[in-house]
Amino acid sequence: MPKDTTIKSVLIIGSGPIVIGQACEFDYAGSQSARSLKEEGIEVILINSNPATIMTDPSMADHVYLKPLTTKSIIEILKAHPQIDAVLPTMGGQTALNLAIEADEKGIWKDFNVRLIGVDINAINITEDREQFKNLLNKIGIPQAPAKTANSFLQGKEIAQEFGFPLVIRPSFTLGGTGAAIVYKKEDFDGALTYGLEASPIHEVLIDKALMGWKEYELELLRDSNDNVVIICTIENMDPMGIHTGDSITVAPAMTLSDTTFQKMRDMAILMMRSIGNFAGGCNVQFAVSPDDKEDIVAIEINPRVSRSSALASKATGYPIAKIATKLALGYNLDELQNQITKSTSALFEPTLDYVIVKIPRWNFDKFEGSDRTLGLQMKSVGEVMGIGRSFQEALHKATQSLEIKRNGLGADGKGYKNYEQIIEKLTFASWDRVFVIYDAIAMGIPLSRIHEITKIDMWFLKQYEELFHLEREISNYKVDTLPRELLLEAKQKGYGDRQIAHMMGCLESQVHKLRDEQNIKRVYKLVDTCAAEFKAVTPYFYSTFEAEIEKSDGTKYVHNESIVTDKKKVVVLGSGPNRIGQGIEFDYSCVHGVLAAKECGYETIMINCNPETVSTDFDTADKLYFEPVFWEHIYDIIQHEKPEGVIVQLGGQTALKLAEKLAKYGIKILGTSFDALDLAEDRGRFSDLLTELNIPFPKFGIAESAEEASKLADSLDFPLLVRPSYVLGGQGMKIVINKQELEEHVIDLLKSIPGNKLLLDHYLDGAIEAEADAICDADGNVYIIGIMEHIEPCGVHSGDSNATLPPFNLGEFVMQQIKDHTKKIATALKTVGLINIQFAIKDDTVYIIEANPRASRTVPFIAKAYGEPYVNYATKVMLGHNKVTDFTFKPQLKGYAIKQPVFSFSKFPNVNKALGPEMKSTGESILFIDDLKDDQFYDLYSRRKMYLTK
């Protein structure tokens, strides 16, 4: 059936602020969806309260509403736009679905004659209401774990008595496994049941027999209104049942599934999808498979919307699920649409992978002191990375190198665990670093059978690990000048980094790189082409690997490289890697805008990033996408291959910034602010000398490298003191201490986790007001301040955790002038070219400098949305030397005030202290517009401003 021509205007509902369980994968889906609708000439109206995303950029839709996701906002939009014909709620995660259901129950869609597309309300209810879903599976004959629903505490107790333990409690209508728990012992049941009933908006839980140790699989499907169904991707969880899929290491395609079982699973998934209502779009189905020869299959759940897994599946296969799902919602059939990668075949096809994908979650437990770090049914990760390789081993190594947790891959970096009890405990109670601990266990000599017995991870995966360890042991017998070429090639093919190989042989990383060059062992780049090279792909989406040389008949040797280098002038943009607290989606927003601005300046744009959830890794954002770790070796090899004019490091947060020193050392041009200026801002000693020279005040401070030095310093600095390590992001390790004992404890603790770090001790300005400014500066010293924000919370709460107002609400003209003067002086003294963010503390009408960051900051997207100006676009053009600041006409427009409101995910860590301090804890943010300071919401925020402050 062709497109429904009665749909001229569509409302897309976004997912709101980023929380654990609902992250930027929905920004990616919503952005793809908006573009897909625009291609069809349809007007796009969008509601989302998240200022940090590309999705809420004015270029994405005809009308963007940065409003709270409530039915009140929906009514306001429908009144303002009576032309809206349909609403698409499947791109905004559970938040959007729940809002669509609420609006339906209140009769809002009916009142405004708007219909739901892409999903059927009955389908949502059947899949989310555990009782209805159980009945449906019974009706269509799909096996499931023995389960019953409970709507009361008493019912729950009766079910537990009937089933026995272990049990799983799953609340209805929740996201990211909220409220879900595995209960092993009778005494833990009452608390878990109460929590589950409270977590469910309809106070209902499903209690089922725990399938502990069963294998877990996910299928990503698309269905059109003609009942054509394609399975886009099969994903296997390396971790067995009992760990939320968002916290599991996952692999595509499935590795240990027999063909017979796979065919059965396909048939079941298609039957389930066809039986949950008459809708067209994307769907995610999860199954458990018994780990014995019988391979019994049990259905776990089905989600009739795009999900975290569909973002992963899109990047894994190159098949843009959200884009196609949107077209299907408009009435198209799969056979009427084009495969976006080949541009010559139909979308009614199932991708074939001639490579392996490994996804590893990224956690931030260090931000939640006292949190339960074991993994279970409730998702706890804040982001994820994806590695692409020709084998599981290569992809696994690339994924571990992408995590940015100071590991160089599996093993061979001297950072493994050596304590038997500790290893056994981390294997028994699934830990966030279990992916590394398995390697340590093998290195210690613990038999694979024992590791399997404890973890229930399939033997195939464990044998892959064992092979890696044997290879490490073999290479360790050689020195850099005796290592055989075939062993070096094998290590590279299995994903080992040069750093790891150097560690094995006791030499330098640069020596291994030199040896590779001499032996002609170089990375080759392969296309992610959706069809295993069966048809020609036109989309430049690459991953790297190593190939053995092929000898031609004339005796010449070659390796096949699919990345053809053009003679155009090129620019590389370094992405921000996995999302984490302190470095979130706002840097992806900046990277995407940087790429688009560089394109406008006539550059061929090259994106390097490894985050599967984001718009920057969409295959058609940059001219060329390298889905690779933001890890020195990978970046250097791409730069050597592409030979760009330079690299932009300012837009990818601390991830990209940390690589600036290496780039400068290797003579690679950094576009925008130089490495020396970046380093000057990070080096407290040099920066303070600069401030003294400029006659700009800053809190008294000192630098210590040991507890003893810190103690001596404290005598001259006066408590309270703010202690912080150098070169960290999101306030990591920062703390306010009020006496020598606290100071000593914290310094010892810090130096244990970050050895060799220089610690900064600042006199903490108690009771000061905090403010920050963002500015664009060019090579001629022209500075334009894009925004000054005042924090509602007092100084001492990390800027990322503060409610902040734009423009300031309480700073006099004298203070504002100091902020402007200091900003301009510092920006020019640092020779900033591009963006800079400066943070201030104001006490007794004196403005002190807390820090300066010559890069894109968390607040830039917020200011851009509030004022309706494309600041990152301008800043990038300045970095490229294409424009001066004076070339742009700035016309910021804001009626009243915009407030940046942090959002926390404390619900995932019930026992954690929720007090706020210098270390950032928020996972996302929303934007609130108010007309004036009499607004009740502002009054409420201001009255609570000191409530959470902690040292």
N, C-alpha and C positions, 0 to 999 in steps of 0.2 A: 504494500500500500504506500503510495507516495505521501509527501508531507501534508499535514493538516493545514490547509491555507486559512482557516478561521483564526489561527493563533497569530496575532500580530505583536503582542506585548506580553512579556513573561516576567514574573517576580521570582528572583532566586533568593532563598534564605541561606545565610551563611552560618558558621558554627560558633561565632563569638570568640571570646578570649581563649588563648591556649591553656589547656589544663592537661594533667597527666591522663591519658586515655583519649584525648581528642586534640590533635595537634595540627601542624601545618599541612598534613595530607589533604585536609578539606579546603585549605586555601588553594592548593594545587588543583583539586577537583573543581572548585567554584570558578577559578580563573579559566580553566579549560572549557567549562560549560558556557561561561559568558561569551568566550570567543566563538564557540560552536554556534550559539544562537545568532550572534552578529553576522556570521558568514551567511546565515539564512535570511538576512535582512529584517530580523526581529528586534524590536526595541527591548532593551534589557534594563530592568530596575532591580536594584540589589539592596538588601538590608543585612548589615553585619556591624557589630560594635567594636571590631578589632582594628585599631589604627595601624598595626605593624605590618599588615599584609599587602601583597600585590593585589589581591582580590578587591580590596576597597580603594584601589587607585582610581582616580577619576577617568583614566583612559579605558578602564575595564568595562564600564557600563554606561548607559545613557544617563541614568540617575543613580547615584550612590547615597544611601542613607546610613550614616554612622549613628545608629540608634540602638537602644537596648532591645534585645530579642524578646519582645512581649507582644501579646495580642493588641495592647493599646497602640504600640508602634505600627503594627500591621494595619489596624483600622485607619490610622493617620495617613499611611501611604496609599491605601486603597481609595480614600477620599480624595487625596491629591491627584491620583492617577486613575480616573474611572475607566480608562482605556485598557487596563490590565485584564487579559483574557485567562491567564493560567498562572499557576504557581508551581515551581519545581523545588521540592524540599529534600531531594535525595543527595544533594551535594554538600550539605552542611552537617553531616554526622547525626548523632542522636539528638542534639539540641534542636536542629531544624525539624527533624521528624516529630519530636515531642510538641514543638510549637505548632506544627501543621495539624496534629491531632487535636490540640487544645482549641485551635481556631475552628476546626471542623465541628467539635462538640458544642462550641458557642454559636454555631450557625453563621460564622463570619463569611466563609467562602460562598455560602448560599446567598446571604444578604447582598453581596457585591457581584454575584453571578460570575464567580471565578472558579475554575476547575483545577483539580490537582492533576499534574501530569508526571509520568516517570515512576509513579507508585500508586498503589491502591490502598486506601485507609484500612480496608479489611486485611490486606497483606501484612501491613505493619502490626496490626493487632494480633493476628494469628502468630506471627513470628516472635513478638515481644511478650505476649501473654503466655507464660509457661504451660498453663493448663490447656489452652486452645491448641498450642503447638504439639503437645503430647497426644491429644486426641486426633489431630490431623495425621501424625505419623502412624498411629494405630490404624486409621482408616485406609491409608494408602500402602500399608504393609512394610513400612521402613523400620528396621530394628532400632531400639533405643535402650539406654540404661534403665533399669527399674527405677521409676521415679513417681513421686506424688507431690501435689501442691498443697501449701498450707497458707491460710489467711489469718491464722492466730497462733499464739504461743503454744496453746494446748494441742492443736492439730499437729504442729511441728514435733512435739514431744512424742506423740503417738506414732508418727511415721518413723522416727528414729528408733523407737522400741521395736517396730516391725522389721526394719532393714538391718539394724546392727551397724557397727562402724568398720572402716572409715566411710564418711558420708560427704557429699558436696552440697553446699547451700548456695543457690543462685537466685538473687532477687529479680523480679520482673521489671522491665523498662528502666534498666540502668546502663551506664556506659563504662567501658574499660574495666569491666569486672567489678565495679563498685559494690561493696557489701558481700561479695562472694567469698566463700571460705571452704577449706577442706578441714573436716573435723575428724581427728584420729581417736580422741578419747572422750568418754561420756562427760567428764567434768568440764570440757571446753565447749560443750554443745549449747548450753543456755545462752551464754554471752554471744556466740556467733549467730544464733537464731534471732535474738533480739536485734542485733546490728543489721542483719539481713532484712528483717521486716521493716525496720526504720528506713533503710536505704531505698526500698522500693516505693515509688510514688503511689502505688495502689496497695501497699503493704501485703505483698504476696511473694512467697518464695517457692522455688522448686527444690525439693530435697531428693537427690538421687544417689544411687549406689556409686561410690567412687571407682572409676576405672583406672586406678593408679598403675602406672607402668605401661599402659597401652600406648601405641604410637598414634600421633596426631597429624592430620592432613587437612589442607584447605584447598578448595577449588574456587576459582574466580570465573563466573559465568556472565554471559550477556544473552538477553532474550528479546526478540522483537514481537510486534503485535500479531505476526503471522505464525508465532510459535516456533520460529527458528531459534535454536540455542547453540551457542559456541562456548567451548571451555577455553578460556584465554591462557590459564596457567594453573599448574598443579604445584602446590607448595607443601613440602614436608617439614615438620618441626623436628629438629634434631633432639630437642628436649621432649620427653614423653608427656602424656597427660598429667595434669596437676600444676602446670605452669601456664599462665595466661599467654595466648599467642603473641601479644604485644611484647612480652618479656622473654619470648623463646628465640633461640637461634633458629632461623628458618632457611631452607634450601630449595631452590627451584632449578630444574624440574625435580620431582620426587625421585629419591635415589634408591630406596629399599622396598619399593612396592612392586609386587609381581603383576604381570600384565593382566592376569585373570581378575585379580582384586581391583586393579585400576578400572577395568571395563565395568565391573559391578558398581564401583563407586560413581563413575560417570553416569550410569543409568539412574542410580538413586538420586544424584544431584539434579539431573534434568527432570525427573519425576517430581521431586520436591518443589523445584522452581515453577513447574507448570501447574502445581496444585495450590499455590498460595494466593491465587487471585489473578485477575486479568491485567497485568501490567507489563510495560516494556522498559528495560533498563538493565542495570548491573546488579549482581547478586554474589554474595560470598557464602559458601556452605562449608561447615566444618564437620569432620568425621574422626572417630577413634577406630583403630584397627588392633585386634588382639595380637600380641607379639609372638604367637605360636604359629605352627604350620597351617592351622585352620583359617587364619586371617579373617576372623569374624568382623563385620563392619557394623558400627553403631553411629547413628546421626547425633551430633551434639547440638548444632544450631544453624540457623540460616538468617542472613541479614539482607533485606531487600533494598539495598542502597550501596553507594560506593563507600569504601572503608579504607582503613590504613593498609590493609592487604591489597586493595585494588590499586593504590598508588604504587606500592612495591611491584605488583604484577605489571603495571604499565611500564615502569622503568626497566623491569626484568625482561620484558618481551618487546618493548618498543610499540606496543599496541595501546593507543590512547583511550583507555576505557571510559573515562568521564566524558570525553569529547563525543565518542560514538553513542554512549548511553543517552546523552542529551538529544542527539539526532533521532534516536529510537523513540524518545519521549514525545517527539514532534510528529510521530506517525511513520517515519521511514522504516523500511525493512533492511536487514543486514545486507542483502544482495543488491540493494540500490546504492550502497555507500562504498567509498573507496578505502583501500588500505593506505593509511597516511604515510607509511614508510616506503612502499614500493611505488605508489601513485599509479600502478598499472593493474593491480589485482583487486578483487572484491574484499569488503570487510567481513564477508561470510566465510571466514577461514580460521583455522586454529594455528596460532604461532608455533613454530618449531625452534627449539633452542639448541644451538651447537656450541654452547658454553654453559657454565654453571654460575648460579647466583647464590651468594650467602649474605643473609641479613643478620646483623648483630645489634641488639638494643644498646642504648647509651643511658646509664643511670647517673644520678647525682646524690647518692646517699650522704656524701660528705656535707651537704647543705642541711640535712635533717638529723641533727645530732640525737642519738638515742633511738633512731628508727630501727624497725625490724628489717634487716637486710636480706632475709631469705626470700626467695621468689615463690609465688603461689598463684592463686586464681585471680588475685586483684592486681591489676597492672601497676607497675611502679616506675617504669622507664620514662625518660623525658624526650628521647629522640632515638634515632637509629642510623646505621650506616649500611651500605650495600657494597659488596665486592664482586667484581665480574672476572672470571678466569676460565681457562680451558679445562681446568679440573677442579674438583672440590677443594683440594689442598691449596691451590693457587688462590681461589676465591676466598677461602677462609683466612689465609694470610693477609690478603689485601684488605679484607674487612677489619681484621684486628689492627692493621696499620692505620686505618681510617679513624679509629675511635678517639684518638688524642688523649690517651691516659698514660702517656710516657712509657708505652710499650712499643717495641719495634716489630712485633709479630708474635708468633707462638715460640716460646723458649728462646734460647741463644741470645739472651740479653742480660743474664745475671740477676734477673728480678723474680725468678720463680720461688715458690714455697719449698722449704727443705724439711719442714717438720711433719712427721708421719701423721700424728694426731690431728693437726690442723688440716692437712690434705683430706683425710678421711671425713672430717666434720664438714668441710666445704663441699665435698661430693655428696654427702648424705643429706644435708640441708641445702638444697640448690642455692648457690651463692651467685652474685652478679658476675664474679670473675671465674665461674666454673669452666668457661671456654679455655682459660689458661691453666687451671688446676689439673685438668685431665692430662695435659702434657707433662706437668710436674709429677703426677702420679706415675706415669709411664717411665719417666726419667729416674724415679726412685726405685723402680723395679716392681711396683704393685701389678700383679697379673691382670690382663685385660678382662678375664672372667670375673675377677673381684670388682673391677670398676663397673662392669656391666651389671653385676648383681646389685650394686649400690645405686647406680644412677638409672638403670634400665635403658640407657642410650644404646641404640642398635650397634651390634658388633661391627657392622660395616664401617660406621663412622670411627669407632675406636681403632680399627685396623689402619685407617687412613692416618690417624694420629701417630700410631706406632711406626709406620713407614717413615714419617717425617723425623721422628726421634732417631731411628737407625741411620738416616742420612746425615743428621747433625753429628752423630758419633763418628761416622766414617770420615767426614770432612775435617773433624777435629784432629785427625791423625796427620794432617798435612800443614805445610806452611804456604804462604802466599806464592812463593816461587816454585813450589813442587805440586800444587793442586792440579790434577788432570782436568782438561777442558770439559770432558763429558760429565764430570761430577759438578763442576761449576754450572754448566748448562742445566743439569737436572735440578740443582738447588734453586736456580732462578725460575725454572718451569713450575716448580712446586711452591713458588711465591716467597721464598726467603729473601729478605732485604739484604742489600750490600752490608748494612750495619751488623746484621745477624751473622753473616758469613765471616765478616771481619772479627766478630766476637769469638766465633768457633776457632779461628786460626791465630788469634792474638795479634791482629794487625789493625791498620786504620781503614775506615770505610773508603777513603779516597784511593787506597791501594787496590781494593777489590774493584772499584769502578774502573780504575786504570787497566787492571788485568782483563776486565770484561771488554774494554775498548780494544786492547791488543789482540784478544782472542776472537774479536768480532761477534761477541754475544750481546746483541742489542735488542731492545724492545721493538716489537712490531705491533702495529695497531690494527684491530679488526673491527668490522662494522657490527653493530647490533641491528640485525636486519629483519627480524620476525619470521624469516622463512628459510633459515639455514642455507642461504646463498642460492636457493632454487630460482628466485627471481631477482632481478637487479634492484638494489635499494638505492634511493636517491637522498636519503637523510643522513647527514654526517654525524653519527652518534657512535663513538669509539670506546674501546677498552684495550688495554695493552696485554701482551703475553710474550712468550719467548718460543721461537721455533728452531728446530734442527735445520741445518742448511740442506737445500735440495740441489743436487748436481745435475746440470743440463747435459745433453749429449756432447756439447762442445767442451765439457770439462769445467765450465764456469759454475760458481755456486751462488745461490741467492736464497733470501727468505721473502715471503710474500707479505708486503705491507699495504693495507687497504686505505691508509690515510695519505691522500695525495696532497702535497704541499703546493699552494698556489704562489704566484709572484705578487699578490696584493700586499699592501702594508697591513700588518696584523697587530692586535693587542690581546694579551692574555688577562683575563679577570680571574683572580683566585677566590673561590667560594669559601663559605664559612664552616664547612664540615657539618658534623651532627649537631642538632639542637641540644642545648643544655641550659641550665639556669645561668643567666649572665650573658649568654650568646644565643639569641633565638632567631625567630623568623625575620626580625627587622633587618638583619644583615643580608638575608636572602633578597628582601625588597630592594636594598641598596645595590646588590650585585646585578639584579635583573635590570634596574634602571641604568646602571653603569654600562651594561652590554648594549642596551637600546640606544643610549647616547653616543657610544663609540661607533655604532652602525651609522647613526646620523652624520657623524664626522667622516664617513667614508672608509672606516677600518673594517677589515675582516675580524670578527670577534670570536675568541676562543675561551670557552668556559671550562674550568677544572673544578669538579666538586664530586662528593661521594654520598650526598644526602638524598635518599630516594623520595622524600616527602615533599620536595620543594619545586617551585616554578623555575628556578635557575637550572635544574637538571631536566627540564622538559626538552625534548629533542629538537624543538624548533624555536627555542629562545635565542640562543647564540648561533652564529654561522657554523661553529663546530663545537661539539660537546665531547669532552674527555671525561668519562665516568671513572675517575681514578681517585685514590687517596690524596688528600691535601698533605702530602708527606714528601720531604725534600727530594728523595731519589726519583719519584714518579714525575714531579714537577720539572726537575732539571732535564730529564730525558725528553719530555714533551717540548720544552723550550729549545733544546738542541735540535729537535726534529723540525719544529715550526719556524724557528728564528724570528720571533716577533720584534716589533719596534721597542716594546717594553712590557712591563707587568704592572697591573693595578692591584695594590695590596690594601688600600684604604677602606675598601667596601666590605671585606670579608671578616670584620671583627679581629679579635686577637689571633685567631687561627692563621689568617693571611699575614698579619703584622709580624708574627713570630718568625716568618720565613724571610723577612726583609734583610736581615743581617747576612744570611747565606747568599741571597741574590746579589747584594752589594759586593760581597767577597768574591763572587764568581764573575763580576763585571757585567751583570745583567741589569739593564736600566729599569729603575723603579719610576713609574710615571706618577707625577705629583710630588708630594713632600718627600725629601731625600731620607735615606736610612739614618743619617747622622741626626737629622732633626727629630725623627721618630724616637731614636735612642735617647736624645737629650731630654725629651719629655718624660721618658720612662725612668731615667737615671735621676733619682731624687737629689743627689749631691749636685750634679751639673745643673739640674733644673732650678734648684734653690739659689745657686750662684747667679744664674740668669735673672731670677726675680729680684735679687739684691741689687744687681746692676741696673735693673729697670725701676728700682725704687717701688716695688709692689709688695705689700705685706703678705706674709704667709705664717701659719702657726709654727712656733718653735719646734724644731725636730732634730733628730740625730739618727745615725745609722749604726746598727749593731750586727755582729756576726756570731755572737754567742750570748748565753744567759748572763755571763759575768759582765760583758760589755753593756748589755741592756740595763743591768742593775745600776752600774755606774752612771749611765746616761740619765736614768730616772731621777737622780739627785738634782740634776740641773734643769730638768724639763717640767717638773711638777705634775702630779697626778690630777685628774684622770689622763691616761695616755691611750692613744689609738695606736695599736700595733698592727702592722701589715707587711706581708712579704712583697718583694719587687716582682714585676712582670707577671701579674696574675689578673684574672678577669672576674667580674661579678663579685668583687670584694672577698674572694676566696681567702680564708685564713685570717680575715680581719677581726679584731676584737678590741673592745674598750676595757682597759684594766684599771683598777682603782688602788692597788697596793703592790708591794714588791713580790709577795707570794704568788698572786695571780699572774704577775708579769713573768716570773720565772717559769711557772707551769706552762703558760701559753707559748713562750719562746722555745722551751725544750720540745714541746709538742710539735710546733711548726717546723723546727729544724730536723725533726725525725721524719716528717712527711715530705719536706722540701729541702734536702741537705744542700749546704753550700749557698743558700739564699741570703741575700742582704735584707735584713729586717729594718723597717722604718718605724721610728717611734715619734709620733707627733703629739704635741700638747693638744688635748681634745678641748675644743671651745664649747664648753657646756652652755646649753640654752641658746646657741646661735641659730639663726635662720639659714637654711641652705637654698642656694639658687644655682642655675646652670645656664650657660649660653652656648648656642651652636652658631658657627659662622662659616662663610666661604671666603677664601683668600686666594689671590693670584700671585704670580711670580713678580709682579710690579709692586706688591704690597697693598693693593686695594683690598679692603675688608668689608664684607657685608654681613651684619648679624642677622641671621634668619629668624632667631627667636630667643627670648629670655624667659625662663620658667622659674617659678618660685615653688618650693616644696611646702606642702601643708604640714608635714611632720617635721620635728626639729632636727637639727644637724645630728648625725649619729645613726640615722636610719639610712641604709644604702639608697642611692638615688633610684635604683630600679624597683625598690619596694615602697617608694614614697608616692603619695598622691601629689601631683604637680599641676600648677595652673599656668596657663598661657593666655594672656600676658600676666605678669605678677600682680598680686592683689593688694600687697601691703608694703611695698618698698617705695620710699620717698625718692624725689628727683635727684637728691644728692647721692644716694646709694646707687640708683640706676645709672647715673653718669659715671661713677667709679667702675661699675660692671662693664659698661661700654668701652671706657678708656683702657681698662686692664685687658679686655678681650682683644682689642685692636693691637695693643702693644705686644702681647704674647704671641698672637698669630703672626705678626710681621717678624718678631725677633726669632721665632722658630723657623722662619722662611717657609711657612705653610703654603702649599699649593693644593687646594682642594678643601676638604672639610676639617673642622676642628671643634672639639667640645671642651668647654672649661667649666669646672665646678667651683663654687664659691661658698664661703661661710661668712655670714654678716653678724657682727657683734658690735654694739655701741656705735652704730653707723659707720664702722670700718669694714671694708670688703677684703677678706683674706682669700688667698688661692688655696684650694684643696688639691686639685690636680688638673692637668691638661692632657687631652687625648687627640692627637692630630690625625683623626680618622673619622669615618662615619660612626655615629653613636646610636644608642637605642632610641633616642628621642627624635632623630631626624625624620623618620616616616610620620611620627605623630605631628610634628610641626608642619610638615608638608601637607598632611590631610586637613589639619586645622585651618591653615591659611590658604589651601587650594593652590599651592605652587609646586612645580616639579624641581625641588632643590637639588636632588641627586643628579638629575639630568644636567643642570647648570654646573654643578661641582665637577662632574666627570669631564665636561667640555673644557673646563679650566685646567684640570689635571693634564689633559692631552695637549694643552697649549693652543687649542683651537679657538678659545675665547678668553677675554678678560672679564672680570667681575662687572666692569662698567658697561659691557655690551648688553647686559640683561636689564629689562624693565621689570622691577619687582613691584607687584601689586597685591600684597597680602590682604585677604578679606576674612574677617572674623567678627561676628556680632557677639558681644558679651565675652565669655570665657570658654576655653576648652580645658577639661581636666583629664589628666592621664591617671587612670585608676589601676593599680596592680591587682592581679588575681593570683590566688595561691591554691596549691593542691594539697593542703594539709590533711584533707579527708582520707588520703591514701596512707597517712602515717599518724594514726590516732594517738599514739603515746608521745608525740614530739612536742617540744616546747614551741609555742606559736609566736613567742615574742620576737620582735624585729630588732635588728642591730646593723652593724656595718657590713655584714655578709649577706649578699642577696639571696632571697628565698622564693620570690614570685616566679611563676612559670609563664605568665602572660599578662596582657593588659587590655583594658577597654577604654574608650573615649566617651566623655560625657560633656555635652554642650549645655551651658546655662546662660541665661540672659543677664543676670546680675548676681551680686553676692548675697541677696536676700533669699535666694533659692534654698529650699529646705534641704536638698541633697548636699549643698556646699556646707550649710550650717552643721549638718550631721557629721560630715567628714572633719570639719574644723574642731568640733567639740571633742572628737575622739583622738585628736592628733598625737597625744602623748601616751595613749593607753598601752601600746605594744613595745615602747622603747626599752631595750635591754642593753646591757653592756656586752 
